[in-house]
Amino acid sequence: MPDGNHKRICFLLQVKKDRLAEYRERHRAVWPEMLNALHSAGWNNYSLFLRDDGLLIGYVETLDFQQALHKMSLTEINKKWQAEMGDFFEGVPGRKADEQMEPIPEVFHLA
């Protein structure tokens, strides 16, 4: 649960339908270095949910989402992960998946 300073962030991405099984498999064993980098960059309580039509819903709690994204963008492990995972996503050509994570405004929360 976030403290008073952490924000709950939700974002959507679209995984290519022909890559769903492999995407799920890759997330069964996320590299330990990637997990450590996420924690160090301020990603807390991070979850991904994937529908069978490819809709990916991400949820993370962080002090500053843009800063957390920026910190990750500076790491070598994130550059490697983005390069390997980039072809899994539909979206804007030339933009990595982490560059397409636009927060969805929260309208209700039951604490």
Phi and psi in degrees as a GROMACS rama.xvg file:
@    title "Ramachandran Plot"
@    xaxis  label "Phi"
@    yaxis  label "Psi"
@TYPE xy
-70.8521  147.824  PRO-2
-78.376  -173.862  ASP-3
-63.0536  -18.9406  GLY-4
-94.7504  -25.2861  ASN-5
-75.8477  146.642  HIS-6
-111.314  145.605  LYS-7
-89.4447  126.062  ARG-8
-120.301  133.477  ILE-9
-123.342  140.24  CYS-10
-144.483  161.042  PHE-11
-121.845  142.665  LEU-12
-137.378  169.384  LEU-13
-123.818  117.043  GLN-14
-88.2088  138.219  VAL-15
-61.8279  134.572  LYS-16
-59.0671  -34.3761  LYS-17
-78.3036  -0.37055  ASP-18
-115.682  5.44014  ARG-19
-58.8381  -48.7882  LEU-20
-61.2307  -44.6684  ALA-21
-68.4912  -37.0811  GLU-22
-60.1146  -47.0722  TYR-23
-60.3421  -44.2233  ARG-24
-62.1715  -42.6651  GLU-25
-61.8378  -29.7365  ARG-26
-87.7256  -1.39107  HIS-27
-76.6382  -20.0753  ARG-28
-142.047  65.9623  ALA-29
-66.3121  137.191  VAL-30
-54.8744  133.701  TRP-31
-55.503  -35.883  PRO-32
-64.8056  -33.9802  GLU-33
-69.5329  -43.9331  MET-34
-60.1594  -43.6197  LEU-35
-63.9684  -41.4716  ASN-36
-63.9839  -41.9788  ALA-37
-59.3286  -48.6174  LEU-38
-59.6232  -45.5171  HIS-39
-63.9602  -30.0844  SER-40
-85.2362  0.059348  ALA-41
96.8059  16.3874  GLY-42
-86.6339  117.648  TRP-43
-124.319  146.739  ASN-44
50.463  45.907  ASN-45
-84.0811  128.022  TYR-46
-135.502  148.42  SER-47
-124.733  138.342  LEU-48
-125.648  134.075  PHE-49
-129.606  119.896  LEU-50
-83.5614  162.413  ARG-51
-67.1075  -16.4113  ASP-52
-89.2687  2.43112  ASP-53
98.4692  -5.76231  GLY-54
-67.4526  120.964  LEU-55
-107.214  124.184  LEU-56
-111.107  123.223  ILE-57
-108.803  143.84  GLY-58
-135.791  133.377  TYR-59
-148.618  150.481  VAL-60
-113.313  128.213  GLU-61
-156.79  159.189  THR-62
-70.1894  -40.6856  LEU-63
-149.736  106.729  ASP-64
-61.9279  -44.7766  PHE-65
-63.1862  -38.6053  GLN-66
-67.7322  -40.2642  GLN-67
-62.8078  -42.0965  ALA-68
-61.8669  -45.0928  LEU-69
-62.0593  -45.3339  HIS-70
-59.094  -41.0322  LYS-71
-66.201  -37.6232  MET-72
-63.2566  -20.211  SER-73
-85.6565  -10.3142  LEU-74
-89.1527  144.763  THR-75
-67.0993  -36.4875  GLU-76
-65.5076  -36.1693  ILE-77
-68.3703  -39.9611  ASN-78
-59.7502  -41.8394  LYS-79
-66.6124  -44.6558  LYS-80
-62.1921  -47.1406  TRP-81
-61.0359  -39.6234  GLN-82
-64.8886  -40.5902  ALA-83
-75.3796  -31.3738  GLU-84
-98.8889  -9.6413  MET-85
-56.1364  -36.4039  GLY-86
-74.6561  -5.68744  ASP-87
-77.8404  -16.7287  PHE-88
-110.435  144.629  PHE-89
-88.0428  160.748  GLU-90
149.085  -156.12  GLY-91
-76.1267  119.237  VAL-92
-56.5249  137.496  PRO-93
86.3667  -6.48365  GLY-94
-109.504  128.496  ARG-95
-68.1445  158.966  LYS-96
-55.8895  -42.1043  ALA-97
-69.6024  -16.0962  ASP-98
-84.7878  -8.32569  GLU-99
-106.445  7.30447  GLN-100
-80.8213  95.7064  MET-101
-101.804  118.868  GLU-102
-59.0207  140.332  PRO-103
-95.8944  128.035  ILE-104
-62.1144  134.078  PRO-105
-79.6315  135.462  GLU-106
-114.769  -14.2823  VAL-107
-158.534  143.576  PHE-108
-149.116  126.677  HIS-109
-97.2285  109.171  LEU-110
